[in-house]
Amino acid sequence: MNIDAMVRAVQKELGVGVDGRPGPQTWMSIHTRICGTSAAGDPPPKLPAGTHQKVDERSEKVIAGLRPEVHSYARALVLKAASVGITIKVISGLRTYAEQNALYAKGRTKAGSIVTNARGGFSNHNFGIAFDIGVFRGTSYISESPQYKAVGAIGTDLGLDWGGNWTSIKDEPHFQLKPDWAANRTEREMLAELRNRNDSGKAIYA
């Protein structure tokens, strides 16, 4: 019995993201298909196939720049965090190599503290597969909070890689969706292949 193939077949039938990972979108869609209502008892939302319910405007602007395969994960993270009383927004996503190099210069050749070890082409943000979130209280951005760890647990459960698990510079606001082909590759190997695919125009998640 191939569980991964079964999950993918169910996801395809339900019209949700096909990735073999039964996250909240998949389970909600299964519940809706069987029971006719969402888990909260509300009428099922009218959603385009393969997407989550839209979230806040700021997050959606950032999500739009990410790879399509990442969209539902980013939205799921915002919605799942909200369901446990944590307000987050997606505040950073795709970066050009130049933008990444400007960040890398901080604390090195420019004023400020070091915020990244990645130069342009060596960050998952450069390929649209990574995003950063911020915790908010009302309209106020909270840069440090135990809630980042709670959101990290939610993201990990969804199948995202979380920067809070890194051993070098921990980056609790950071999440990324690793392609299936990179499952057994190191971060260095994955980034090399991402650069190759980006330069050649090959699909990132193919």
N, C-alpha and C positions, 0 to 999 in steps of 0.2 A: 504494500500500500504506500503510494507516494503522497504524503501529507501536503508537501509544498504544491504539487500539481493540483491536488484537490482544492486547496485554499485559493489558488489562482483561478481555477475554474469557477468557484463560487463568486469570487470578486468580479470576474468578467460578467457573469450572469446578472449580478446586482448593479453593475454600472459604476463601481467604485474603483479607486486606484488598484491596479493589478501588480502586487509586489510580493505575494506569498506571506505577508505578515498580517495576521488578523488583529489589527488595531481597532480603536473605537469606531472609526467610520464603518468598518466591515461589520462589527457586531451590531451597531445601530441599524444598519441596513438590513441585516438578518432579522432583527427584532421587528422592524417595520414591515418586512415582507411577510413574516409569519403572523404578527399580531395586528397589523394595520395601523399601528400608532407608534410613536417614538417611545423610548424607555420611560420618559417622564409622563406619558399618557396624553401628550399633545398630538394633534394631527401631524402626519409625516411632512417634513419640509419639502417644498418643491425645489429641488436642486438640479442643476445640469448634471448629466452623467459624468462620473469621475471626479467631481469636485465636492468640497465641503461648503457648508453655509459661509457666506461672506462674513468677514470680521470688520474691525474698525478701519476707517479710511486710511489712516497712516500706515497700518500694517499692510493693507492691500496694495498700496503704492510700492512698497518694498517687495512684497511677494511677487508682483507682476514682473520684476526683473530676474527672478529666480528661474531655474529650469522647471518646465511644466510638471515634471515628476515630483518636485519638492513642494508644490503649492498646497496639496491636500495635507501634507505633514505639518507645514507651518500653521495652517488654519486649525488643524486638529489640536495643536499644542496650545494655541490661544483659547480655543473653546474648552478644552479639557481643564486648563488652569482656571478658567472662569467658573467651571462647575464645582471647584473646590474653594472658591472665594479668593482667587489670586488674579489680579488684573495685570496682564502683560500685553505688550505691543511688539511687533517685529520692527526694529528700528534700523537695522543695517543688513544689506544683502550683497548683491553683486558689486564687485569693485574692479576697476580697471587696474592694469599693472602699475600705471602711474600713481593712482590713488593708494595702492598697496605700498609702493616705494615711499610715498610721503609719510605714511604711518610708520614704516620701518625706520625712517630717519629720526623720528622722535626719540630723544634721549641718547642719540648717537651724534648726528651732525646738526640736529635742530633741538631747540629748547623743549623741555618736557620730560616725562618719564617714559621708559621703554614699555610699549604696549603690545609689541608683537616680535616674534623671531623670524617672521616670514617676509621675504622680499617679493616683488612682483613676479607672479608665475609660480610662487611656492606657497600660496594660500588657497584653500578650497573656496574662499570668497570669490577668487578670480574666475571661477568656472560656474558660478551660479548654483552651487550645490550646498552652500552654507549660509546661515543667517544668524544674527544676534538679536536677542530680545531684551527688553527693559521691563522691570517691575514698576508699576505705577500705583500711586495712592491718590485717587481722584485724577487730577491733571498733572500731578507732580511725579517726576521721574525719581525713582529710588535706586541709587547706584550700588548700594550694599544692603543685603537683606537675607535672612535665612530662607526666604521664599525662593531664592534662586536655586537652592538645593532641591526644594520640593518640585520646582518646575523641571529640574534636571532629571529627577526620577520619573516624572511623567513622560518627558521626551525619550528617555531610554526605553521605557515601556512601549512607546510608539514605534521603536525601531530606529531612532536617530542616535548618532554618536554625539556625546555631550562633552564639551570642553572642560567641564569640572572633573572629568576622570583623567585628564592629561597629567603626566608626571613632570613635565617641565614647567611652562607657564600655565597655570590653571586659568581657564577662561569660562567662568560659570554662565555668562550670557550666551555662549556660543553653541550652536547645534549644526549638524551636517548630515546629509543623507548619502551614505556610501554606496556606490554602484555595486551591483551583484558581482561583477567581474573582479572587483577589488577585495572581495571577502578574505582572501588569503594573502594579500599583499601588504607590505609595510606602507606607512604613510609616504615615505620617500618614493617607493615604487609606484604608488597610486598617483602621486602628483606628477611624476615623470610621464605616465601614460595620459593623464589629463592634459598636460601641455601638448603632447603629441596629437591627441584627438582634437584639441582646440585649434591647433595650427593646420591640421589637415581637413578640418570640417566634419570629422566623424562624430556621430552621436555619442554623447557622454554616457548615457545609460543603456546603449545597445549591447 
